[in-house]
């Protein structure tokens, strides 16, 4: 056995990627909104005064964003007509 085979033998199996449940929920809401990624990004950019790229929305919709900033989730949710809130358990 050479050094490369030995190194590969010790490597653990790849794990499935974790996706935040809030991302899954918001991706579903974005899909159901019927708005394009560009339209959502433009709406967010106009409201907050700082541009958001359509790729940010697309990555969230396609579930390639695993742990986005709360700020990003809140603004995208707002653009498709939803708000987040904290509730007492």
Residue pairs with C-beta under 8 A, 6 or more apart in sequence:
1 9
17 66
18 66
18 67
19 63
19 66
20 66
20 67
20 68
22 73
23 60
23 63
23 65
23 66
23 67
23 68
23 73
24 63
26 60
26 73
26 76
26 77
27 60
27 61
27 62
27 63
29 77
29 80
29 82
30 40
30 57
30 60
30 61
30 76
30 80
31 61
33 40
33 80
33 81
35 43
35 79
35 80
36 54
37 54
37 55
37 57
37 58
37 61
38 54
40 52
40 54
40 57
40 76
40 79
40 80
41 51
41 52
41 53
41 54
41 56
41 57
43 79
44 52
44 75
44 76
44 78
44 79
45 51
45 52
47 75
47 78
47 79
48 75
52 72
52 75
52 76
56 65
56 72
56 76
57 76
59 65
60 68
60 72
60 73
60 76
73 84
74 83
74 84
77 83
77 84
